[in-house]
């Protein structure tokens, strides 16, 4: 089931509950229901430094003049860098989020 279908199902369910209970609809309650179902995007992390996100051996940087995103794997013996455009970086981010979600669901 697509996320939009899941969201619509949750909204319909919550609205039906409000009609039965005559409870005044509450946007916070609905937003929390969507979050509980995993349908809201997580908050993005703030950079550790000037356009730098550092996660142990992985460093993500934004090159300000070119606006290119650099993904750098820092190995104590040999460093490797990957350069990409912002649209490619978004695609990689979606792949990373999908992999993390799969790993959590399947205990990989």
Helices and strands as residue ranges (DSSP letters): H 3-21, H 27-36, E 52-55, E 58-63, E 68-73, E 80-84, H 86-106
